[in-house]
């Protein structure tokens, strides 16, 4: 982990604006604990084209003493969570990737990644905002759940056999007349019957309603 800390120190100055913009600045002690939680070891990381690729073999930290206070701060920032022990969240992994110039994989097996792949496609099916992916490319799924593309492909094959997802494309012309064609994956009809999808859609509708009401209040000067 020592080499990783050296990389962090060299990258920290350039990353300060990024971390402050995300409102998730963390101190050196917290960074060390986050790296320890995922078992970070630069000697086990593969380096390719000036970037480290690391497969985290764990994600947990059984805190005690003063460490508990530091981890609770991370939980409030949304970059850690707690079940029985503390875990680094996806947001926290994203920060570690930026600081260490790394790609960190959390899901190395289909069993870990399958539900996350389905959840990602459900989120994209429900999301109505700008910049959503639908259909969603494999590479995009892999980056968001921190899993190798090979694992994501295997998960999609299983989900496709269960008739929950399908390979599809979206094409046509944009408002300026330029043609486009996107290939990727999306939910199949059967997936819309899942409770997870219904809950996600209900939550998205709630967010839209809140946004519309907020805009109306601003227009009325309230």
C-alpha positions in Angstrom: 0.0 0.0 0.0 3.0 2.3 0.5 3.5 2.8 -3.3 -0.2 3.7 -3.6 0.2 6.4 -1.0 3.1 7.9 -2.9 1.0 8.0 -6.0 -1.8 9.7 -4.1 0.7 12.3 -2.7 1.9 13.1 -6.3 -1.7 13.4 -7.6 -3.3 15.2 -4.8 -2.6 18.8 -5.9 -4.3 18.3 -9.2 -7.2 16.4 -7.7 -8.1 19.0 -5.0 -10.5 20.9 -7.3 -12.2 17.6 -8.3 -12.6 16.5 -4.7 -13.9 19.9 -3.5 -16.3 20.1 -6.4 -17.7 16.7 -5.4 -17.9 17.9 -1.8 -16.1 14.7 -0.7 -12.6 15.8 0.4 -11.0 13.2 2.7 -7.8 13.3 4.8 -4.7 11.1 4.6 -5.8 8.9 7.4 -9.2 8.2 5.8 -7.6 7.5 2.4 -5.2 5.0 4.1 -8.2 3.3 5.7 -10.1 3.2 2.4 -7.2 1.6 0.7 -6.8 -0.9 3.5 -10.5 -1.8 3.3 -10.1 -3.0 -0.3 -6.7 -4.7 0.4 -4.9 -2.3 -1.9 -1.4 -3.4 -2.8 0.4 -1.9 -5.7 2.6 -5.0 -5.9 -0.5 -7.0 -6.9 -1.7 -4.4 -9.4 -1.1 -4.8 -13.1 0.2 -1.7 -14.9 -0.7 -1.0 -18.5 -0.1 2.3 -20.3 0.7 4.2 -17.1 -2.5 3.1 -15.3 -2.8 0.5 -12.6 -5.4 -2.3 -12.7 -6.2 -3.8 -9.3 -8.7 -6.5 -8.4 -9.9 -5.9 -4.9 -10.2 -9.2 -3.0 -12.2 -7.7 -0.2 -14.1 -4.6 0.8 -14.5 -4.3 4.5 -12.9 -2.6 7.5 -13.7 -3.7 11.1 -13.0 -0.4 12.8 -12.3 0.3 16.4 -11.2 3.2 18.6 -10.6 6.5 16.8 -11.0 4.8 13.4 -14.8 4.6 14.0 -15.1 8.4 14.1 -13.2 8.7 10.8 -15.3 6.1 9.1 -18.5 7.7 10.3 -17.4 10.9 8.6 -16.9 9.0 5.4 -20.4 7.5 5.8 -21.9 11.0 6.0 -20.0 12.0 2.8 -21.5 9.0 1.0 -18.2 7.4 0.2 -18.5 4.6 2.8 -21.3 2.5 4.2 -21.7 0.3 7.2 -23.3 -3.1 7.7 -21.5 -5.2 10.2 -18.2 -3.5 9.1 -17.5 -0.4 7.1 -17.3 -0.6 3.3 -16.1 1.7 0.6 -19.0 2.7 -1.7 -18.8 3.2 -5.5 -18.3 6.9 -4.9 -15.4 6.1 -2.7 -13.9 3.7 -5.2 -14.2 6.5 -7.9 -12.2 8.8 -5.6 -9.5 6.1 -5.0 -9.3 5.5 -8.8 -8.7 9.2 -9.4 -6.1 9.5 -6.7 -4.1 6.4 -7.6 -4.5 6.6 -11.4 -6.1 3.1 -11.2 -9.0 1.0 -12.4 -10.2 -0.9 -9.4 -12.4 -4.0 -9.9 -14.8 -4.9 -7.1 -16.7 -7.7 -8.9 -14.4 -10.4 -10.1 -17.1 -13.2 -10.4 -20.5 -13.5 -12.0 -22.1 -14.2 -8.6 -21.1 -10.7 -7.3 -21.8 -8.8 -10.5 -25.0 -10.3 -11.9 -27.5 -8.3 -9.6 -25.5 -5.1 -10.1 -25.6 -5.4 -13.9 -29.4 -5.8 -13.7 -29.7 -2.9 -11.3 -27.6 -0.7 -13.6 -29.9 -1.4 -16.6 -33.0 -0.8 -14.4 -31.6 2.6 -13.4 -31.0 3.5 -17.1 -34.5 2.3 -18.1 -36.0 4.6 -15.4 -33.8 7.6 -15.7 -35.4 10.4 -17.7 -32.7 13.0 -17.5 -30.0 14.3 -19.8 -27.1 12.0 -20.6 -28.8 8.7 -19.8 -27.6 5.5 -21.5 -30.3 3.4 -23.2 -29.2 1.1 -24.7 -26.2 0.8 -22.4 -22.8 -0.3 -23.7 -21.0 -3.1 -21.9 -18.0 -0.8 -21.2 -20.3 1.7 -19.5 -21.8 -1.0 -17.3 -18.4 -2.4 -16.4 -17.0 1.0 -15.3 -20.1 1.8 -13.2 -20.0 -1.4 -11.2 -16.2 -1.8 -11.2 -16.2 -5.1 -12.9 -14.1 -6.5 -15.8 -15.9 -6.4 -19.1 -15.6 -10.2 -19.4 -17.6 -10.7 -16.2 -20.2 -8.2 -17.4 -20.6 -10.2 -20.7 -21.1 -13.4 -18.8 -23.7 -11.8 -16.5 -25.6 -10.4 -19.5 -25.6 -13.8 -21.2 -27.2 -15.3 -18.1 -29.7 -12.5 -17.7 -30.6 -12.8 -21.4 -31.2 -16.5 -21.0 -33.6 -15.6 -18.1 -35.4 -13.2 -20.6 -34.6 -10.1 -18.3 -32.3 -8.2 -20.7 -31.8 -8.0 -24.5 -29.2 -6.7 -26.9 -30.5 -3.8 -28.9 -29.7 -0.6 -30.7 -31.1 2.9 -31.1 -30.6 4.8 -34.4 -31.9 7.7 -36.4 -31.0 11.3 -37.0 -30.5 14.0 -34.4 -32.1 17.5 -34.5 -29.4 18.7 -36.8 -29.8 15.9 -39.2 -26.7 13.9 -38.3 -27.2 10.1 -38.2 -26.4 8.1 -35.1 -26.5 4.5 -34.0 -25.9 3.2 -30.5 -25.5 -0.5 -29.7 -25.9 -1.9 -26.2 -28.2 -3.7 -23.7 -31.6 -2.8 -22.3 -34.3 -4.4 -20.2 -36.5 -7.1 -21.8 -40.3 -7.1 -21.2 -40.1 -9.5 -18.3 -37.8 -7.2 -16.3 -40.5 -4.6 -16.1 -42.5 -6.9 -13.9 -39.8 -7.1 -11.2 -40.4 -5.3 -7.9 -36.9 -3.7 -8.2 -38.0 -2.0 -11.5 -41.3 -0.9 -10.1 -39.6 0.6 -7.0 -37.0 2.4 -9.1 -39.6 3.8 -11.4 -41.7 5.0 -8.5 -38.6 6.8 -7.1 -37.8 8.4 -10.5 -41.4 9.7 -10.7 -41.1 11.2 -7.2 -37.9 13.0 -8.2 -39.5 14.4 -11.4 -42.5 15.6 -9.4 -40.2 17.3 -6.9 -38.3 19.0 -9.7 -41.4 20.2 -11.4 -42.9 21.6 -8.2 -39.6 23.3 -7.4 -39.5 25.0 -10.8 -43.1 26.1 -10.4 -42.3 27.7 -7.0 -39.3 29.5 -8.5 -41.4 30.9 -11.3 -44.0 32.2 -8.8 -41.1 33.7 -6.8 -41.9 31.6 -3.7 
